[in-house]
Amino acid sequence: MTNPYWALAAGCVPDAMPWDIPRIAQAAGFETSGMWIDPETTWDSGALGKTRSALAETGISLVDVEALWLAGGDTATDSHRLSVDAGVELGARNVLVVSVHEDYNASVAQFRDICDRAGDADIRINLEFGEFTNIRTLGAARDFIAAVDHPKAGILVDLMHLNRAGDSLPDLDTGEFSYVQACDFFQSSASMSGQDYIEAAVDSRCCLGEGEARRTDIEAVCRSGLDVSLEIRSKNLRNTFPDPYDRARQIFERCSREAFT
């Protein structure tokens, strides 16, 4: 059995081009990272080749590609298909999906179609629930995945979103989950909603042990056999360490799995 991933999430370095994320992660000390795929901005026609080269050069493996947004119709969009295909080609273990779809049944069908797109590849399609989505709690995510009823479908737990939902950390060994987004945060976010919560989620996270998250949750995640993506999205870190290489090194040095096991 391979060791679980301890990855630099793509959201930690939003100022980096996709193909630079593996280089940043490797320079910081990571062996794995996430990958941001947005065909509307940085993921241009040459992105796949440049990212493939960066992965070969660094030896970095991908914990996920993100983010696919459920909206509109009941089938996968061209953007969804591009992202899944890229994830498969780059060897990512997971695809991160978020729902802002207004039609529940159509969103279930669209998610299932995305799962079908993965085919026989060793990749899982994971729903991220949270206050900023139309699937806001762990219970709602479980109901959604049950409705999708597809072997590729899973749930991504983000510790900050779990706390905002008022949910307890689930048993991570049930097979519903293939990875977790770990971070620390401040309990003020638990009462936020709308844009305030979105801003907290992208600007106010902090390194493990430096906030007010339940230490027992962090310890349980670190002791689990699941892959962990460090979703340390922090305006403070971005301002203090404007160079993404320096910022990633700070995250690596200040977030140790061993410190919580």
C-alpha positions as CSV (number, residue, x, y, z in Angstrom):
1,M,0.0,0.0,0.0
2,T,1.3,3.4,-0.9
3,N,1.7,6.1,1.7
4,P,-1.1,8.6,1.8
5,Y,-0.5,11.9,0.1
6,W,0.3,15.1,2.1
7,A,-0.3,17.6,-0.6
8,L,-0.1,21.4,-1.2
9,A,-3.5,22.4,-2.4
10,A,-3.7,24.5,-5.5
11,G,-5.6,27.2,-3.6
12,C,-2.5,27.9,-1.4
13,V,-0.8,29.5,-4.5
14,P,-3.6,31.2,-6.5
15,D,-1.0,33.5,-8.0
16,A,0.9,30.6,-9.7
17,M,0.3,29.3,-13.2
18,P,-1.0,25.7,-13.1
19,W,2.2,24.1,-14.5
20,D,4.3,26.0,-11.8
21,I,2.4,24.4,-8.9
22,P,4.3,21.1,-9.1
23,R,7.6,23.1,-9.1
24,I,6.5,25.2,-6.1
25,A,5.4,22.1,-4.2
26,Q,8.6,20.2,-4.9
27,A,10.8,23.2,-3.9
28,A,8.9,23.5,-0.6
29,G,9.4,19.8,0.3
30,F,6.1,18.3,-0.9
31,E,5.9,15.1,-2.9
32,T,2.3,15.8,-4.0
33,S,0.1,18.8,-4.9
34,G,-3.3,19.7,-6.2
35,M,-3.9,21.3,-9.6
36,W,-6.2,24.2,-10.6
37,I,-7.9,23.8,-14.0
38,D,-9.9,26.8,-15.3
39,P,-10.3,26.9,-19.1
40,E,-11.7,30.5,-18.8
41,T,-8.4,31.8,-17.3
42,T,-5.0,30.1,-17.0
43,W,-5.7,26.6,-18.5
44,D,-4.9,27.4,-22.2
45,S,-4.3,25.1,-25.1
46,G,-0.7,24.5,-24.0
47,A,-1.5,23.9,-20.3
48,L,-1.8,20.2,-20.4
49,G,1.6,19.6,-22.0
50,K,3.4,22.1,-19.8
51,T,1.8,20.6,-16.7
52,R,2.7,17.1,-17.8
53,S,6.3,18.2,-18.3
54,A,6.4,19.9,-14.9
55,L,5.1,16.7,-13.2
56,A,7.8,14.6,-15.0
57,E,10.5,17.1,-14.1
58,T,9.6,17.2,-10.4
59,G,8.2,13.8,-9.6
60,I,5.2,15.4,-8.0
61,S,2.0,13.4,-8.0
62,L,-1.5,15.0,-8.0
63,V,-4.0,14.5,-5.2
64,D,-6.7,16.3,-7.3
65,V,-7.8,18.6,-10.1
66,E,-10.2,21.3,-9.3
67,A,-12.8,22.7,-9.5
68,L,-15.8,21.5,-11.5
69,W,-19.0,23.5,-10.9
70,L,-22.4,21.8,-11.3
71,A,-24.8,24.3,-12.9
72,G,-27.1,24.6,-15.9
73,G,-28.0,21.3,-17.6
74,D,-28.1,17.7,-16.7
75,T,-25.0,16.5,-18.6
76,A,-21.3,17.2,-18.3
77,T,-20.2,20.3,-20.1
78,D,-17.1,20.7,-22.3
79,S,-15.3,22.2,-19.4
80,H,-16.2,19.3,-17.1
81,R,-15.0,16.8,-19.7
82,L,-11.8,18.7,-20.3
83,S,-11.0,18.7,-16.6
84,V,-11.7,15.1,-16.0
85,D,-9.7,14.1,-19.1
86,A,-6.8,16.2,-17.9
87,G,-7.0,14.7,-14.4
88,V,-6.9,11.2,-15.9
89,E,-4.0,12.0,-18.2
90,L,-2.0,13.7,-15.4
91,G,-2.6,10.8,-13.0
92,A,-4.6,12.7,-10.4
93,R,-6.3,10.6,-7.8
94,N,-9.4,12.8,-7.4
95,V,-11.6,15.4,-9.1
96,L,-13.2,18.1,-6.9
97,V,-16.8,19.0,-7.8
98,V,-19.0,21.8,-6.3
99,S,-22.7,22.2,-6.9
100,V,-24.4,25.6,-7.4
101,H,-27.1,24.0,-9.5
102,E,-30.6,25.2,-9.0
103,D,-32.2,21.9,-10.1
104,Y,-31.4,19.1,-7.8
105,N,-32.3,16.2,-10.1
106,A,-30.4,17.8,-13.0
107,S,-27.3,18.2,-10.7
108,V,-27.5,14.6,-9.8
109,A,-27.6,13.6,-13.4
110,Q,-24.8,16.0,-14.3
111,F,-22.6,14.6,-11.5
112,R,-23.3,11.0,-12.7
113,D,-22.3,12.0,-16.2
114,I,-19.0,13.4,-15.0
115,C,-18.5,10.1,-13.2
116,D,-19.1,8.2,-16.4
117,R,-16.6,10.4,-18.2
118,A,-13.9,9.0,-15.9
119,G,-14.4,5.6,-17.4
120,D,-12.1,2.9,-16.0
121,A,-9.4,5.3,-14.9
122,D,-8.2,5.1,-11.3
123,I,-9.7,8.5,-10.3
124,R,-12.6,9.4,-8.1
125,I,-15.2,12.2,-8.5
126,N,-15.7,13.9,-5.1
127,L,-18.5,16.3,-4.1
128,E,-17.3,19.2,-1.8
129,F,-20.1,20.4,0.5
130,G,-20.1,23.8,2.1
131,E,-22.0,26.9,3.1
132,F,-21.1,28.5,-0.3
133,T,-22.8,25.7,-2.3
134,N,-26.2,24.2,-2.7
135,I,-25.1,21.1,-0.8
136,R,-24.2,22.5,2.6
137,T,-23.9,19.7,5.0
138,L,-22.4,16.2,5.3
139,G,-25.9,14.7,5.5
140,A,-26.9,16.5,2.3
141,A,-23.8,15.3,0.6
142,R,-24.5,11.8,1.6
143,D,-28.0,12.0,0.3
144,F,-26.7,13.5,-3.0
145,I,-24.1,10.8,-3.5
146,A,-26.7,8.1,-2.7
147,A,-28.9,9.6,-5.4
148,V,-26.0,9.6,-7.9
149,D,-25.4,5.9,-7.1
150,H,-22.1,5.6,-9.0
151,P,-19.0,3.6,-8.0
152,K,-16.8,6.6,-8.8
153,A,-18.7,9.0,-6.6
154,G,-17.3,10.2,-3.3
155,I,-17.4,13.0,-0.8
156,L,-14.6,15.5,0.1
157,V,-14.5,16.7,3.7
158,D,-13.1,20.2,4.2
159,L,-12.5,20.8,7.9
160,M,-13.6,24.5,7.8
161,H,-16.8,23.7,5.9
162,L,-17.5,20.8,8.2
163,N,-17.3,23.1,11.2
164,R,-19.5,25.7,9.5
165,A,-22.1,23.0,8.9
166,G,-22.1,22.1,12.6
167,D,-21.2,18.5,11.6
168,S,-18.9,16.2,13.5
169,L,-16.0,14.5,11.8
170,P,-17.3,11.3,10.3
171,D,-15.7,7.9,10.4
172,L,-13.1,8.3,7.6
173,D,-12.8,4.6,7.0
174,T,-16.3,4.0,5.5
175,G,-15.2,4.2,1.9
176,E,-17.2,7.4,1.2
177,F,-14.1,9.5,1.4
178,S,-10.8,9.3,-0.5
179,Y,-9.2,12.5,0.7
180,V,-9.7,15.4,3.1
181,Q,-8.9,19.1,2.9
182,A,-7.2,20.0,6.1
183,C,-6.6,23.5,7.5
184,D,-7.0,25.5,10.7
185,F,-9.4,28.4,11.1
186,F,-11.1,30.7,13.5
187,Q,-14.5,29.9,15.0
188,S,-15.8,33.3,13.9
189,S,-16.3,31.7,10.5
190,A,-18.9,29.3,12.0
191,S,-21.5,32.1,12.2
192,M,-20.8,33.7,8.7
193,S,-22.8,33.2,5.6
194,G,-22.9,34.5,2.0
195,Q,-19.9,36.5,0.8
196,D,-18.6,36.9,4.3
197,Y,-18.1,33.2,4.6
198,I,-16.6,32.9,1.1
199,E,-14.0,35.6,2.0
200,A,-13.2,33.8,5.2
201,A,-12.8,30.5,3.3
202,V,-10.4,32.0,0.7
203,D,-8.5,34.5,2.9
204,S,-8.6,33.5,6.6
205,R,-7.5,29.9,6.9
206,C,-4.2,29.2,8.8
207,C,-1.6,26.5,9.3
208,L,-2.5,23.5,11.4
209,G,-2.4,24.2,15.1
210,E,-2.4,28.0,14.6
211,G,-6.2,28.5,14.8
212,E,-9.3,27.3,16.7
213,A,-10.2,24.1,14.8
214,R,-10.9,21.1,17.0
215,R,-7.5,19.5,17.5
216,T,-9.1,16.1,17.8
217,D,-10.4,16.5,14.2
218,I,-6.9,17.5,12.9
219,E,-5.4,14.5,14.7
220,A,-8.0,12.1,13.4
221,V,-7.4,13.3,9.8
222,C,-3.6,13.0,10.2
223,R,-3.9,9.5,11.7
224,S,-6.2,8.3,8.9
225,G,-5.0,6.5,5.9
226,L,-6.6,9.1,3.6
227,D,-4.8,11.5,1.4
228,V,-4.7,15.0,2.8
229,S,-4.7,18.2,0.8
230,L,-3.5,21.2,2.8
231,E,-6.0,23.9,2.0
232,I,-4.2,26.8,3.7
233,R,-5.8,29.7,1.8
234,S,-4.6,32.7,3.7
235,K,-4.4,36.4,2.9
236,N,-2.0,36.8,5.7
237,L,0.4,34.3,4.2
238,R,0.0,35.8,0.8
239,N,0.8,39.2,2.1
240,T,3.7,38.1,4.3
241,F,5.1,35.8,1.7
242,P,4.2,37.2,-1.7
243,D,6.6,34.8,-3.4
244,P,4.6,31.5,-3.8
245,Y,7.8,29.5,-3.3
246,D,8.4,31.1,0.1
247,R,4.7,30.7,1.0
248,A,4.6,27.0,0.1
249,R,7.8,26.4,2.2
250,Q,6.1,28.1,5.2
251,I,3.1,25.8,4.8
252,F,5.3,22.7,4.5
253,E,7.4,23.6,7.6
254,R,4.4,24.7,9.7
255,C,2.0,21.8,8.8
256,S,3.5,18.5,9.8
257,R,1.5,15.3,9.7
258,E,3.7,13.8,12.3
259,A,3.0,16.6,14.8
260,F,-0.6,15.5,15.0
261,T,-0.2,11.7,15.0
